[in-house]
Amino acid sequence: MTHTYQLTGMTCSGCENKVKNNLLILPDVSSVEVSKEASSATISMDKHISLDALQQALGGQESKYQISDATPNEVVEETKSWAATYKPILLIFGYVTAISLIVSLQNSPIDIMVFMRVFMAGFFLTFSFFKMLNLKAFAESYAMYDIVAKKFSPWGYIYAFIELGLGLSFALNLSPVIVNWVTLIVMTVSILGVLESVINKKKIQCACLGAVFNLPMSTVTIVEDAIMIGMSAMMLILM
C-alpha cells in the first residue's frame, strides 16, 4: 500500500534526503518520495504504519519535520514497477554501452580493451556528474551505508571527485595500471557497504546517482559496482 502525507519543515534537498532516509529505515517501508515544494511524503509500506511511528522516525514531536494526514482519507497510489524505478540507471547503462560499442567497433574484430575503457570512462563521468549536482546531499546519503563514509564523513565528498578523476583518466587512457588498481580497490570497498545493506534488507536510498533520483538500495546497485570491479580486474589481467 502507498499513502501520501503532508510533511512540513523541509527547506532544502538535504532535508528531503534526510527525511527520506529516516523513513526508509522503518520496518515494512519499501520506498519513500518526498517533496519540499509540495510539503508531502509518499510512502509505500508492506503494512500500515501509524502516524506516531512515522513521526518518531523523524525525531519525535520536537522535530522540525512534522508529518500528518494529507486528507481525511489517505491517498493510495500505484507502486512503481521495477523498470520504472530503475529507468535512470537502465538508460545510462544503455547509452554508455552503445557509445562503447561504437568506439570499439572502429577496429575489427571488436577491441574489448577499448570497449571496457570507454565504458568505464562513461560510467564514472556520468555518475560523478549527478553526484556533483548536490554534493552535500550525496555525501549525507552515502554516509548512511558506506563503511568508510560512516566513520569519516568527508569521504562522501572525496569519493565523488575520485569518480570524476577515474572517468577522466579512463577517457584519456592515463596510467592504466594505476587507474585500474585504484578502481578495483575503491569499488571493492564501496560494494561492501552495499552488500551489508542489501543482505540486512535495509531500506535506504542508493546514492549512486546522487540525490537527483529516488533509487532504493538493491541487487541492482551490487551489479553496478560488480561490473566496475570485474572490468578493472580483467583489464589488469589482459595488460
C-alpha positions in Angstrom: 0.0 0.0 0.0 1.1 3.6 -0.7 0.0 6.6 1.3 0.5 10.3 0.8 1.1 12.5 3.9 1.6 16.2 4.5 5.2 16.8 5.7 6.4 20.2 6.8 9.8 21.5 7.8 11.8 20.6 4.7 13.7 23.6 3.4 16.3 22.1 1.0 17.3 19.0 -0.8 19.4 18.0 2.1 16.3 18.0 4.3 14.5 15.9 1.7 17.3 13.4 1.7 17.5 13.2 5.5 13.7 12.7 5.8 13.7 10.1 3.1 16.5 8.1 4.7 14.9 8.3 8.2 11.6 6.9 6.9 13.2 4.2 4.8 14.9 2.7 7.9 11.5 1.8 9.3 10.5 -1.9 9.0 7.8 -2.5 6.4 8.6 0.7 4.4 9.7 -0.2 0.9 10.0 3.2 -0.8 9.7 6.9 0.0 9.3 10.0 -2.2 9.3 13.5 -0.6 8.9 17.0 -2.0 9.7 20.2 -0.1 7.8 22.2 -2.7 4.6 20.2 -2.1 5.4 19.6 1.6 4.4 16.0 1.0 5.7 12.4 1.6 4.5 9.4 -0.4 5.3 6.2 1.5 5.0 2.7 0.2 4.6 0.1 3.0 4.0 -3.6 3.4 1.6 -3.0 6.2 0.0 0.1 7.8 2.4 2.2 9.9 0.8 4.7 12.4 1.5 8.4 12.2 3.1 8.3 15.6 5.7 5.7 14.4 6.4 7.9 11.3 6.8 11.0 13.5 9.2 9.2 15.8 11.3 8.2 12.9 11.6 11.9 12.0 12.8 12.8 15.5 9.7 12.8 17.6 7.2 15.6 18.4 10.0 18.1 18.9 11.5 17.6 15.4 11.2 20.4 12.9 9.8 17.8 10.5 6.1 17.2 11.2 4.0 14.6 9.4 0.2 14.4 9.2 -2.6 13.1 7.0 -2.7 14.8 3.6 -6.5 14.3 3.5 -9.1 12.7 5.8 -8.6 9.6 3.7 -5.1 8.6 2.8 -4.4 8.6 -0.9 -3.4 5.2 -2.2 -1.2 5.3 -5.3 0.1 2.5 -7.6 3.5 1.3 -6.7 6.1 1.8 -9.3 7.2 -1.2 -11.4 10.8 -2.4 -11.3 11.5 -0.9 -14.7 10.0 2.5 -13.8 12.0 2.6 -10.6 15.4 1.9 -12.2 14.7 3.6 -15.5 17.5 6.3 -15.0 20.2 3.6 -14.4 18.9 1.4 -17.2 19.1 4.4 -19.6 22.6 5.4 -18.5 23.9 1.8 -19.0 22.2 1.6 -22.4 23.8 4.9 -23.6 27.2 4.1 -22.2 27.1 0.6 -23.7 26.1 1.9 -27.1 28.8 4.5 -27.2 31.4 2.0 -26.0 30.4 -0.4 -28.8 30.6 2.3 -31.5 34.1 3.3 -30.4 35.4 -0.3 -30.0 34.0 -1.4 -33.4 36.2 1.0 -35.2 38.6 -1.9 -35.3 37.6 -5.3 -36.5 37.0 -7.5 -34.6 35.8 -5.6 -31.6 38.5 -4.3 -29.3 37.4 -5.5 -25.8 40.0 -3.4 -24.0 38.8 -0.2 -25.8 35.2 -1.2 -25.0 35.9 -1.6 -21.3 38.0 1.6 -21.1 35.3 3.7 -22.8 32.5 2.1 -20.8 34.3 2.9 -17.5 35.0 6.4 -18.6 31.4 7.0 -19.5 30.2 5.3 -16.3 32.4 7.3 -13.9 31.9 10.6 -15.7 28.1 10.3 -15.8 27.7 9.1 -12.2 30.1 11.8 -10.9 28.1 14.4 -12.7 24.9 13.5 -10.9 26.7 13.5 -7.5 28.2 16.9 -8.2 24.7 18.4 -8.8 24.2 18.3 -5.0 27.4 17.2 -3.4 26.3 17.8 0.2 23.1 15.7 -0.2 25.1 12.9 -1.9 27.6 12.8 1.0 24.8 12.7 3.6 23.1 9.8 1.8 26.3 7.9 1.1 27.2 8.0 4.8 24.0 6.0 5.5 25.6 2.8 4.2 29.2 3.1 3.0 31.6 1.6 5.5 34.2 4.4 5.2 31.8 7.3 5.0 30.0 6.1 8.2 33.2 6.7 10.1 34.8 9.5 8.1 32.0 11.8 6.7 34.3 13.8 4.3 34.8 10.5 2.3 31.5 11.1 0.5 32.9 14.4 -0.9 36.2 12.8 -1.8 34.5 9.8 -3.4 32.7 12.0 -5.9 35.9 13.6 -7.0 37.7 10.2 -7.2 34.9 9.1 -9.6 35.5 12.2 -11.7 39.2 11.6 -11.7 38.8 8.0 -12.7 36.4 8.9 -15.5 38.8 11.5 -17.0 41.8 9.0 -16.6 40.0 6.3 -18.5 38.9 8.7 -21.2 42.5 9.9 -21.7 44.0 6.4 -21.1 46.3 7.8 -18.4 48.4 5.4 -16.4 46.0 2.4 -17.0 47.7 0.1 -14.5 47.5 2.6 -11.6 44.0 3.7 -12.6 42.6 0.2 -12.7 44.2 -0.7 -9.4 42.6 2.4 -7.8 39.2 1.5 -9.4 39.5 -2.1 -8.1 40.3 -1.0 -4.6 37.7 1.8 -4.4 34.9 -0.1 -5.9 35.6 -3.2 -3.7 35.4 -1.0 -0.6 32.2 0.6 -1.9 30.4 -2.7 -2.6 31.0 -3.9 1.0 28.5 -1.3 2.4 26.1 -2.1 -0.4 26.2 -5.8 0.3 25.7 -5.2 4.0 22.6 -3.1 3.4 21.0 -5.5 0.9 21.7 -8.6 3.0 20.3 -6.9 6.1 17.3 -5.7 4.0 17.9 -2.1 5.0 15.5 0.1 3.0 17.6 3.2 2.3 18.3 5.3 -0.7 21.1 4.4 -3.1 23.4 7.3 -3.6 24.9 6.1 -6.9 23.1 8.9 -8.8 23.5 11.4 -6.0 20.3 12.9 -4.6 18.7 13.5 -8.0 16.8 10.2 -8.3 15.0 8.2 -5.6 16.6 4.8 -6.2 16.3 2.2 -3.5 19.3 0.1 -2.5 19.0 -3.3 -4.1 20.9 -6.0 -6.1 20.9 -3.5 -9.0 23.5 -1.5 -7.0 25.5 -4.6 -6.3 25.6 -5.5 -10.1 26.6 -1.9 -10.9 29.6 -2.0 -8.6 30.5 -5.6 -9.5 30.7 -4.7 -13.2 33.3 -2.0 -12.4 35.3 -4.4 -10.2 35.1 -7.1 -12.9 36.2 -4.8 -15.7 39.1 -3.3 -13.8 40.3 -6.7 -12.8 40.0 -8.0 -16.4 41.9 -5.0 -17.8 44.7 -5.6 -15.3 44.9 -9.3 -16.3 44.9 -8.5 -20.1 47.5 -5.8 -19.9 
